[in-house]
């Protein structure tokens, strides 16, 4: 039987080479450094602190409709599906 630690490292390396993981990490970095999204997060936090639910909800809709966030959520779901499949295979 192969060393489980070595097998896990091989799996990690394969995952990092997958297009899904690459796209996820790319979009995550784009979101982190996007000034428009950062400004929206601050506005959402301010609306939350002032308990302005209507404004907060409007801002959240706008934030979640942003192309980077929308694409990120799609890729995140794909990645979760991939990881779930791997988990199921390992659990067998």
Order of alpha helices (4+ residues) and beta strands (2+ residues): alpha-alpha-alpha-alpha-alpha
